[in-house]
Structures are given as structure tokens and as C-alpha cells.
Amino acid sequence: MYPIHFDKLKEECGVIGICSPGMKNISQLAYFGLHALQHRGQESAGIAVNQDGKITYYKEMGLVQEVFSDTVLQRLQGDIAIGHVRYSTTGESYVTNAQPLVVHYKGGSIALAHNGNLVNAQQIREELEEHGVIFQTSIDSEVIANLIARYNAMPMEEAIQEALKKIRGSYALVITCRDKLIGVRDPNGLRPLCIGKIEGGYVLSSESCAFHVLNAEFIRDVEAGEMVVIDGNDIRSIPYAPNGRKALCSFEFVYFARPDSVMDGRSVYISRRNAGRILAQEHPVEADMVIAVPDSGTVAAIGYAEESKIPFGEGLMKNRYVGRTFIQPDQRMRELSVRLKLNVLKENVKGKRLVLIDDSIVRGTTSRRLVDMLKAAGAKEVHVRVSSPPVKFSCYFGIDTPTRKNLVGALHSVEEIRQMIGADSLGYLSIEGLMKSIHMDGQGLCNACFSGDYPMEVPKEGNKFLFEKR
């Protein structure tokens, strides 16, 4: 057995589901959809296809283009396909933990792909193990699959609803079984999921950016607490928990989502540009050039430059064949990959006062190294501006933020952080500014990693529970 550390198993993944009976090479469509979602996870990728209830699948460690060949995709034939891209934290990087999960049980076979994190997974897992259930992975997604399998005498939609009654946390699920594709979004809508229309069927995706490459028409987002059941060209909506506190993860707008996605009616691009504009209003500075930490800081940097009237320019060049440093499993690898990932344009920064825009500062390691690199290249001043508030609280719903003792924003003041990273000045976007940038009043977003206001009870360190504020 692999070691199980549920407090470490926090994922931000990408899921795709396609149902189009009679379509040839549906696995190739899933492959291209996963390509569009690659930014959500670069550790493993997998696709499962359903042909008349028989499920075949392939998953492996690596990027989508590394995992799948034409030969593999040709073997995956069916009317329904689901796919998954994943990253994990330290110690959980195993191919057995890759998704989709495929479970064979009395009622047939089920394939499931999950984006999110359950806060009561350990408790449920222990209860299932006491009843003789054997687990093959150390991910909480398998808890969901086993719960569904327990209700095999019920119709699948009812079995899923029974399983959902027992779990708490964040989840966007795509499931295929028998002749159906099913999508589920958690009662708080913490994790995103949307619906698109293609010829002969439908698509489910973590982000709408996947629809462009699939030539699919965006229809709508799956609502919080809603299950959608797709059977061929028919789609049904089942509101299974419609009265939850809506709390879409604000970090989707800050960092995770692609700028060309739209989530719950809000453009990620416009939100990030607004964040940069508001950041310039809240923390102005005299400088010669605004530069970004590419790519997630670029749109906010454009907004900051527009509002401040300081020219936008390139100061850092990105090696686009390196994964995100924020989600590297090992701290030493995070630090080493900064230099591999980013290089300074010395001719562009030498002698200049720079405003460096980043999307967030979690641990502070990357920021310190970037400031050092820019000053070593001759930058006269480096003023760091962050297009999100300080991350002060752990996330229990899917983002890999460490315990509070490792969160620089939880332990130090802004001035202390400025000194730690070596910046000439440091300014964060306020929580109110972030809400304004997304055009939400705060009631529709989860900003718990900034405020500590969790939308549900969450575990304390030591597996006890901290109850929600409201």
C-alpha cells in the first residue's frame, strides 16, 4: 500500500466528457480537449471510453502529448469518452493515482474523473474499509467511486445522489456508465464545470476554453448542486442540492483558469485585466516599465499599465516547455525550475525602475529569486505588485496551498515579505478589489484562502474540524 496522507491530497485538475453516439475517433476529441486543459495539471493524463457499457481506458504519467499516441487512441473506441489531467503534491505521484478511475462492480463498470478535494474522505474511507472494501489508490476520488458502487441496485442517477449525500468538499465529476455521460458539480459550485453542444451530442469540460478546439457551442455552466445526465442527444438536469452557499473558487480567476475561459458568466481575461487596473489604483508607484511574471501575471500587468500609464514591456521570457513551478511536487524542484522556466531580458530591464506583476505569492521562493535575477541583470528598482490578496489560510478544496506554517502571508506582514523577497516596494490587491474585478459581491465566490471564511466546516490540522463562520 502507498502511504495515505489525505491532508496532502489537494488537486486542481481538468476533466472532459464527450457523448456523441456514432462519432468516429471520439478519443481523439477527448485528447484535444485535454490539450486545452493541460494548464490545469501536467503530472498525468488519462482517457476512458464507453462502448455499450464496456469501458476501456489508458492513463499514464506525463503530459497529454507524451501519454497518448495515435496507436493508443485508435484502440479507444466508443460513443462516450471522459478524460482527466492531474497534478499532485509530495509523495503521491503514482500512475495508480492517475485518472479516470475505472471500477468494475455488480452493476457493471463505471469510469469517473474528479476535480476537487473531499474534506471527509478519510472518515468515509475508514468506514468502507471496515466493511471490507479494498482501495487501490490513495486519492479521495476512489471513495466516490466505491460509494456509488455500493448502491448498485439503484438506477445510476439515484446511486450517485445517494453517494453525494455522504461526501463533503469540492468536486466537479464526469462519469460514464452503461449508456450515459453524467456531470456533477458540488453544492457550493467550488469547482467549475460547463456544458457545450457538438454535432450529435454534448461536451462537459472544466473550462469553456476547450470548446473552441472541439468546435463545440457553449451552452451554460453546470449549476452548483446540479447533476446533468446526457444520453445520446438528450440532456436532463437533476438539481440534487440546489440551496447551497454559492462559492466558486476565486483562485480560478487569479491563477488556474485560462484567460480565454468564461466561468459562471465572468470572463477570466476581463477579470484579470480589471484586477490589474484596480491594483494600480490601490498601489501606484513611479516606474519606467511594467513587466509580468508570465503567463498568469500578463493580463493583470496589461491592466496595471493601462491604468497607471506606465509602458508595458517584456522583462522575463518563459520556457513554455516547463510545468508550473507552483505545482511542482518538491520544494527543491520548485526553486531550481524558476531559472529553467524564466530568463531575464537584460537589455530591456537594465537601468530601469520596474513594476513586476505576479498573480500571487504563496511561499515567496519564486518571488525572491525573480527579484534577485532582475536586479542582477541591472534593474534599478523592482516594485512587486500582486493581483490577489495575501494567501493567509490553507485551502481544503483543491488548491495546493501548504499548511499555514508555510504560508508566507500568514506569518509575515507585507513589509516583512517585502524585505524577504528583496523588493523596493510591495503591494497586494485587496479582497474588495478582487471581488470588484470579478464583478461579484463576494457572496458567489470562495475567498477562504485570503479571508479564512470557509463555505463549510473544514478540518483543522490533526483531522479535527473548524466550523464555518456562517
C-alpha positions in Angstrom: 0.0 0.0 0.0 1.1 3.5 -0.7 1.2 5.9 2.2 -2.1 7.8 2.6 -2.0 11.5 3.6 -5.3 13.0 3.0 -4.2 16.4 4.1 -1.7 16.4 1.2 -4.1 15.2 -1.5 -5.3 18.5 -2.8 -5.7 18.6 -6.5 -6.6 21.2 -9.2 -7.3 19.1 -12.2 -9.0 19.2 -15.5 -11.9 17.0 -16.7 -13.6 16.5 -20.0 -16.5 14.4 -21.1 -17.9 13.8 -24.5 -21.1 11.9 -25.6 -21.8 11.6 -29.3 -23.1 8.2 -30.4 -21.7 7.0 -33.7 -18.9 9.6 -33.8 -15.6 8.1 -35.0 -12.5 8.6 -33.0 -14.2 10.2 -30.0 -11.0 9.5 -28.1 -9.2 11.9 -30.3 -11.7 14.6 -29.4 -11.1 13.9 -25.8 -7.3 14.1 -26.4 -7.7 17.6 -28.0 -10.0 18.7 -25.1 -7.3 17.6 -22.6 -4.7 19.6 -24.5 -6.8 22.7 -23.9 -7.0 21.8 -20.2 -3.3 20.9 -19.9 -2.6 24.0 -17.8 -4.7 22.5 -15.0 -2.3 19.6 -14.5 0.9 18.3 -16.0 1.6 15.2 -14.0 -0.7 12.6 -15.5 -3.3 12.2 -18.2 -6.0 9.6 -19.0 -8.9 8.8 -21.2 -11.7 6.2 -20.7 -14.2 5.3 -23.5 -17.6 3.6 -23.2 -18.9 1.3 -25.9 -22.3 -0.2 -25.0 -21.3 -0.3 -21.3 -17.9 -1.8 -21.9 -15.2 0.6 -20.7 -11.6 0.7 -21.9 -9.1 3.2 -20.8 -5.5 4.3 -20.9 -3.6 6.6 -18.4 0.0 7.3 -17.7 2.3 9.8 -16.1 3.3 12.8 -18.3 1.8 15.5 -20.5 -1.1 14.7 -22.8 1.0 14.6 -25.9 3.5 12.3 -24.1 0.9 9.9 -22.8 -1.2 9.3 -26.0 0.0 8.1 -29.4 -2.2 7.5 -32.5 -2.0 3.8 -31.8 -3.3 4.2 -28.3 -6.1 6.5 -29.3 -7.2 4.1 -32.1 -7.7 1.4 -29.5 -10.0 3.6 -27.5 -13.3 3.4 -29.5 -16.7 4.2 -28.2 -19.7 6.5 -28.0 -18.7 8.2 -24.8 -15.3 9.4 -23.6 -14.1 11.0 -20.4 -10.6 12.4 -19.8 -8.5 13.8 -16.9 -5.3 15.8 -16.4 -3.9 15.9 -12.9 -1.1 17.1 -10.7 -0.5 16.1 -7.1 1.6 17.1 -4.1 4.6 15.4 -2.5 4.6 11.7 -2.2 1.5 10.9 -4.3 2.9 10.9 -7.8 1.9 7.3 -8.9 0.3 6.1 -12.1 -2.2 4.2 -9.9 -3.4 7.6 -8.8 -3.9 8.8 -12.3 -7.5 9.2 -13.6 -10.1 8.4 -14.9 -10.7 5.7 -12.3 -12.4 2.6 -13.7 -14.3 0.4 -11.3 -16.0 -2.9 -12.1 -18.8 -3.9 -9.7 -22.0 -5.9 -9.6 -23.9 -3.4 -11.7 -21.3 -3.2 -14.5 -18.5 -0.8 -14.9 -18.1 2.9 -14.1 -15.4 5.4 -15.1 -15.0 8.6 -13.1 -12.9 11.7 -13.4 -12.8 14.1 -10.5 -11.6 17.7 -10.0 -11.6 18.7 -6.4 -11.0 17.5 -2.8 -13.2 16.0 -0.2 -12.8 17.2 3.4 -14.3 14.0 4.9 -12.6 11.4 2.6 -10.5 9.8 5.3 -13.5 9.2 7.5 -15.5 7.6 4.7 -12.6 5.6 3.6 -12.1 4.1 7.0 -15.8 3.2 7.2 -15.7 1.5 3.9 -12.5 -0.4 4.8 -14.2 -1.7 7.9 -16.9 -3.2 5.6 -14.2 -5.0 3.6 -13.8 -2.5 0.7 -10.3 -2.7 -0.8 -8.7 0.5 -2.2 -6.2 0.5 -5.0 -5.2 4.2 -4.8 -4.6 6.9 -2.3 -6.9 9.5 -3.8 -10.3 10.5 -2.5 -11.8 10.1 -5.9 -11.8 6.4 -5.3 -14.0 7.0 -2.2 -16.7 8.5 -4.5 -16.5 5.6 -7.0 -16.8 3.0 -4.2 -19.8 4.8 -2.6 -21.6 4.8 -6.0 -20.8 1.1 -6.4 -22.4 0.3 -3.0 -25.8 1.4 -4.4 -25.7 -0.9 -7.4 -29.3 -2.0 -7.1 -30.5 1.6 -7.8 -30.7 3.4 -11.2 -27.3 5.1 -11.7 -28.6 8.6 -11.2 -30.1 7.6 -7.8 -26.9 5.7 -6.8 -24.8 8.8 -7.5 -27.2 11.0 -5.5 -27.0 8.6 -2.5 -23.2 8.8 -2.7 -23.3 12.6 -2.9 -25.3 12.7 0.4 -22.2 11.3 2.2 -19.4 13.4 0.8 -18.4 17.0 1.7 -16.0 19.2 -0.1 -15.3 20.3 -3.7 -16.0 18.2 -6.8 -16.7 18.5 -10.5 -17.3 15.0 -11.7 -17.7 13.4 -15.1 -18.9 9.9 -15.0 -19.7 7.3 -17.7 -21.6 4.1 -17.1 -24.0 2.0 -19.2 -25.1 4.3 -22.0 -24.8 7.7 -20.1 -22.4 10.6 -19.5 -23.1 12.3 -16.2 -21.7 15.6 -14.9 -21.9 16.7 -11.3 -21.0 20.0 -9.6 -20.7 20.3 -5.8 -23.4 22.1 -3.8 -21.2 25.2 -3.4 -20.0 25.3 -7.0 -16.4 25.4 -5.8 -15.0 23.7 -8.9 -16.1 24.7 -12.3 -17.9 22.6 -14.9 -19.7 23.7 -18.1 -21.7 22.2 -21.0 -21.1 22.5 -24.7 -23.0 21.2 -27.7 -21.4 19.3 -30.6 -22.8 17.6 -33.6 -24.7 14.6 -32.3 -24.1 15.2 -28.6 -22.7 17.2 -25.8 -19.4 18.0 -24.1 -18.7 18.6 -20.4 -15.5 20.5 -19.5 -13.8 22.1 -16.6 -13.4 25.2 -18.7 -15.1 26.7 -21.7 -11.7 27.2 -23.5 -11.8 23.5 -24.5 -15.0 24.1 -26.6 -13.1 26.2 -29.2 -10.8 23.4 -30.2 -13.7 20.9 -30.2 -15.9 23.2 -32.3 -18.5 23.0 -29.6 -21.0 25.7 -28.8 -21.0 26.8 -25.2 -24.4 26.3 -23.6 -24.1 27.1 -19.9 -22.3 26.3 -16.7 -23.5 23.3 -14.6 -25.1 24.9 -11.6 -24.0 24.4 -8.1 -25.7 21.3 -6.7 -26.8 20.1 -10.2 -26.4 16.8 -11.9 -26.7 16.6 -15.7 -27.4 13.3 -17.4 -26.6 13.0 -21.1 -28.0 10.1 -23.1 -27.2 10.4 -26.8 -28.5 13.8 -27.9 -30.7 14.2 -24.9 -29.8 16.0 -21.7 -31.6 16.2 -18.4 -31.0 18.3 -15.3 -31.3 17.0 -11.8 -30.9 19.6 -9.0 -29.8 17.3 -6.2 -28.7 20.1 -3.7 -29.9 23.4 -5.1 -29.7 25.5 -1.9 -26.0 25.6 -1.0 -24.0 28.7 -0.5 -22.5 29.5 -3.9 -18.8 29.8 -3.6 -16.9 29.4 -6.9 -13.1 29.3 -6.2 -11.7 32.8 -6.6 -8.3 31.3 -7.4 -9.7 30.2 -10.7 -9.8 33.8 -11.8 -6.5 34.6 -10.1 -4.4 31.8 -11.5 -5.8 28.4 -12.6 -8.1 29.1 -15.4 -7.0 30.0 -18.9 -7.7 33.7 -19.8 -10.0 32.8 -22.7 -12.4 30.8 -20.4 -15.7 32.1 -19.0 -16.8 30.9 -15.6 -20.3 31.4 -14.3 -20.7 34.3 -16.7 -17.5 36.0 -15.8 -14.6 36.4 -18.3 -11.3 35.3 -16.8 -9.5 37.7 -19.1 -11.6 40.7 -18.2 -11.4 39.8 -14.5 -7.6 39.7 -14.6 -7.4 42.9 -16.5 -9.7 44.6 -14.1 -7.6 43.3 -11.2 -4.5 45.0 -12.7 -6.4 48.3 -13.1 -7.6 48.2 -9.5 -4.2 47.2 -8.3 -2.7 50.3 -10.0 -5.3 52.4 -8.2 -4.6 50.8 -4.8 -0.8 50.7 -5.1 0.6 53.3 -7.5 4.3 53.8 -8.0 6.6 55.8 -10.2 8.4 53.5 -12.6 9.7 53.2 -16.2 8.1 49.9 -17.2 5.5 47.3 -16.2 6.5 43.7 -16.7 4.7 40.4 -15.8 5.6 37.1 -14.4 4.4 35.1 -17.5 1.9 33.8 -18.2 -0.6 34.1 -15.4 0.5 37.7 -14.5 0.5 39.0 -18.0 -3.2 40.1 -18.3 -3.1 41.9 -14.9 0.1 43.6 -15.9 -1.6 44.9 -19.1 -4.4 46.3 -16.9 -1.9 47.9 -14.5 0.0 49.5 -17.4 -3.2 50.9 -18.9 -4.4 52.4 -15.6 -1.0 53.8 -14.5 0.1 55.0 -17.9 3.4 53.3 -17.4 4.5 51.4 -20.6 4.1 47.6 -20.6 7.2 45.7 -21.7 8.8 42.3 -21.6 11.3 41.6 -18.9 11.0 37.9 -18.4 11.0 35.3 -21.1 9.3 31.9 -20.4 10.4 28.5 -21.5 7.0 27.1 -22.3 8.0 23.5 -22.1 8.4 23.6 -18.3 5.5 23.0 -16.0 4.2 25.5 -13.4 6.6 26.0 -10.5 3.6 26.4 -8.1 2.6 22.8 -8.6 5.9 21.1 -8.7 5.8 18.3 -6.1 9.1 19.0 -4.4 10.3 22.4 -2.9 13.8 21.9 -4.2 12.4 21.3 -7.7 10.3 24.5 -7.4 13.4 26.6 -6.7 15.5 25.0 -9.4 12.8 25.2 -12.0 12.5 29.0 -11.7 15.7 29.5 -13.6 14.8 26.8 -16.1 11.4 28.4 -16.6 12.2 32.1 -16.7 15.1 34.1 -18.2 15.7 37.9 -17.9 15.8 40.1 -20.9 18.8 42.1 -19.7 18.8 44.7 -22.5 15.2 45.5 -21.6 15.5 45.9 -17.8 18.9 47.4 -17.3 18.8 50.8 -15.5 15.0 50.8 -15.3 12.6 51.1 -12.5 10.3 48.1 -12.9 6.8 47.2 -11.7 6.8 43.4 -11.6 3.2 42.0 -11.6 2.6 38.5 -10.3 -0.7 36.7 -9.7 0.0 35.5 -6.1 2.7 34.9 -3.6 2.2 31.6 -1.7 5.6 30.6 -0.3 7.7 33.5 -1.5 10.5 31.5 -3.0 9.8 32.3 -6.7 9.3 36.0 -6.0 12.7 36.3 -4.2 14.5 34.6 -7.0 12.9 36.7 -9.7 13.7 40.0 -7.9 17.3 38.8 -7.5 17.5 37.9 -11.2 16.1 41.2 -12.3 18.5 43.2 -10.1 21.4 41.1 -11.1 20.5 42.0 -14.7 20.8 45.7 -13.9 17.3 46.7 -12.9 17.5 49.9 -10.9 14.4 49.2 -8.8 11.9 46.3 -8.6 8.4 47.1 -7.3 6.3 44.0 -6.8 2.6 44.2 -7.2 0.4 41.1 -6.7 -3.0 40.9 -8.4 -4.6 38.9 -5.5 -4.7 39.4 -1.7 -2.1 37.7 0.6 -2.7 34.0 0.9 -3.2 33.6 4.7 -5.2 30.4 5.1 -4.9 26.8 3.8 -7.2 25.6 1.1 -9.1 22.4 1.7 -11.0 22.3 -1.6 -8.4 21.6 -4.3 -5.6 24.1 -4.4 -2.1 23.0 -3.3 -1.6 25.6 -0.6 0.5 24.3 2.3 -0.3 24.4 6.0 -0.4 27.9 7.5 3.1 27.5 9.0 4.4 27.5 5.4 2.3 30.3 4.0 4.4 33.5 4.0 1.2 35.7 4.0 0.0 34.0 7.2 3.2 34.5 9.1 4.6 37.9 8.0 3.4 41.4 7.4 3.6 43.0 3.9 6.7 44.9 4.9 8.3 41.7 6.2 7.5 39.9 3.0 8.9 42.9 1.0 12.2 42.5 2.9 12.2 38.8 2.4 11.8 39.0 -1.4 14.2 42.0 -1.8 11.6 44.2 -3.5 11.8 48.0 -3.3 8.1 48.1 -2.6 5.3 45.5 -2.4 1.5 45.9 -2.8 -1.3 43.3 -2.8 -4.7 43.7 -4.3 -7.4 43.9 -1.6 -10.1 41.3 -1.1 -12.6 44.0 -2.0 -10.6 44.8 -5.1 -10.6 41.2 -6.2 -14.3 40.8 -5.7 -14.8 44.0 -7.7 -12.5 42.8 -10.5 -14.7 39.7 -11.0 -17.9 41.7 -10.7 -19.1 39.6 -7.8 -20.3 40.9 -4.4 -18.4 38.2 -2.5 -21.4 36.0 -1.9 -20.8 34.0 -5.0 -17.0 33.4 -4.5 -14.9 31.4 -2.1 -12.1 33.6 -0.9 -11.2 31.4 2.2 -7.5 31.3 1.3 -7.4 35.0 1.7 -10.0 35.6 4.4 -10.5 32.4 6.3 -14.2 32.5 5.7 -14.8 28.9 4.5 -18.2 27.9 2.9 -18.4 24.7 5.0 -16.7 23.1 8.0 -13.1 22.2 7.2 -10.6 20.0 9.0 -8.1 21.5 11.4 -4.6 20.2 11.4 -4.8 16.9 13.2 -8.1 15.9 11.5 -10.3 17.9 13.9 -12.8 20.3 12.4 -13.0 24.0 12.2 -16.6 25.1 11.8 -17.7 27.5 9.2 -18.2 31.1 10.1 -21.6 31.3 8.6 
